[in-house]
């Protein structure tokens, strides 16, 4: 569920729909409800700050709520209601003004606070599963994407030096995050279990190959 159908909310919804997710967009301004802009999405003209209207939206059917309006007060109220009244498993909230970042905590029901200066950190620390490659962002003026993968303990490349690893042709390692500190992926740098590896890829094929290379070995039956 996405609260707010501005540019940010619609962009998030479009990306999620492209990835096969079911999306409900809640917007209180009729002028922002554009059904043709998000084919496949559900829309609800309602005020996400109203408990009764959230209840009517059926939040129990959704795993994630994104508070993406342009008003920090609204995003905080929506986050708090979603977490305390409906037990939403994951709440992601947009921070519009950096001075308000300190408010976007678990006390207000926020699991992930996303603001422009802290976007990558928030996504890497909170939204990434070990062994799963996650696309963090796509560069608009090229076909390149920034992807992240947290190295599993049984990943084939764990313990190996970067220079020993043959990366896909259309990919490049950007940085290794280890215990909250950046490690430059020089040829002598090693990849360790638990490392968060950020890379740039320029094709879907390279993305898939990178996921196989850095991910855990495939499970076998028997």
N, C-alpha and C positions, 0 to 999 in steps of 0.2 A: 504494500500500500504506500502511495506517495501523496503526501499532503502538500498541495501547492502546484499549480499548473503553469508557472512562469517558465522562462527559458531553461532554468536549471532543472526544474521538475520534469519538463517535457523531454529534455535531453537524457536524463536518467531513465525515464520510462522507455524511451526509444531504444536505448542500449540493452535494457533488460528484456524487452520484447524480442529484440534480435537474438538474444541468447536463449530464448525459449521460456522465459519466466512468465507467470501470470501476473498482471499488473492492474491495480485499481488506483485511479487518480481521483483525489477529492479536491474540489475547488469551490470556493464560495462566490466567486465573481463570475457571473454568466458570460461575460465578454472573453474570459480566458478558457472557456470550455470549447475546445476545438476537436470535435470527434474525428474529423478527417485527418488530423495531424498525427494521430496515433492509432492506426488500424490494429485491431486486436485487443486494445486496452478497454477496461471497463471505466466508466466515468460516474461520478456521483456529485451532484451539485449540493454542497452542504458545507457547514462550518465545522472544521475539524477540531475546534476548541470546545464544541458542545458535546457533552458526554452522551446525550441521547442520540445525537446524529452519528457519533462514532459507533454506538451500539447498533444502530440500524445498518451501518456499513458492513457489519459482520467481521470484525477484526479477528475473531477466533479462527478464521479460515486462512490467515496470512502469517508468515513466519518473520517478516521484516517490515518495519515501518520506517519510512524516510520522511523526516520533517524538512521540507525543502522550500519553505516560503521565504520571502525577502524580509521578514520581520522576526527578529530573534526572540521577542516575547512570545509570539505565536508558536514558534518552533519548540520553545521550552514547555509551554503548556501542553501542546500535542504530545510531546515526548513523555511527560509526566503521566498524562492520562493513559497513554498506550501501555506504559509499563505497570503502573499501579492498579489500574482498573481492569485491564485486559490481559496482563501478564505476557505482553509481547516478548518473544524470545530475544529479538535484536532490534534495537532502536538506533537509527543513524540520523543525526541532526546537523543541519547546515548552520554554520556560524557566519553571520554577515559582517559583524564588526569585531575585529580582534580583541578589543577591550572587554568583550563579553565572554571570551573563551573560558574564563575561570568558572562561569556558571554552568557550563555544559558538562556536567559530571553525572555519576550514577545517582547522586542525590536527586537529580531532576529526571531520572529515568533514561539518561543518555548512555548508550554503550560505546558509540563512536561519534566523536565530534569532528566535523570536517570543515576546515577553513582553508582559504587559499594557501597561507604559509605552511600549513601543517598537513596538507592533503596526503602526500606520500607516506608520511610517518603514521598517520591514523590508519590508512588502509593496510599498510604492511603489518602494523602491530596488532590490529584488531580483526581484520577481515580475511586473513589468509590462513588456509589450512595446510598442515604439513604435507608435502608431496603433491599438492595441487597447484597447477600453474594458473595464475589469475592475471587477466588483462587489466592493468591499472588505468591506462589512458591511451587514446589514439591521437596521433599528431594530425591536425587537420590538413596541412599542406603537403602531406606525403602519405605513403601507405604504411608507414612505420607505427608500431605500437610499443608501449612500455609494459613489460610483463614482469611478474614476480613469482618466485617459487621458494618455499621453505624446504630446505634439504632434509629428507628423512634419514634416519640412522642407517637404513639398509640401501640407500641410494648407491648405485655403482660408482659414482664419482666421489663419494665421501672419502676424505683422506688423500685425494690425489691433487697434484699441482695443476693450476690452470693451464700451464704450458703443455701438459700431457694430454689435455682434453681436446678432441677435435670437434669444434662447434659447428653447427649448421652454417652454410655459406652466407645466408641472409640474416645473421644474428651477431650481436656483440654484447659482451658483459659490460655493465655500466658500473656497478658497485656491489660489494658484498657487505651486508650488515651483520655484525657479530657482537652479541651482547650490547646492542645499542650503539655500537661504534662502526664507522665506515672503514672498510678494508679495500684498498685499490686492487682490482683483479689483475695484478702483474703476473707474468709467467711463473714466478716462483711462489706466488700466493697459493695456499691450499684451500680446498673446500671442505668444511667440516659439518657434521650433523648439526642441524639447528640453524645453520646460516640462512639468511634471507637474501637470495640472489636476485638482483634486478638486471634485466637485459632489454635491449632493443631488438625487435624483429621486424622484418619488412615483408613477410609473407605468411600466410596461414600454414603453409608447409613447414617453414622454419619454426613456427610456434609449436607445431605438433612434434617435430623432431627434438626441439629443446625440452619439451615436457617428458619425452621418453628418456632423453639423455640424463636429465637432472632428477627425474622422479624415481620412485621406488621400483624395483624389478617387478615385472608382471607376476600376479599370483597364479600358481599352478594347482590344479586339482589333484588330490591324492597325495 
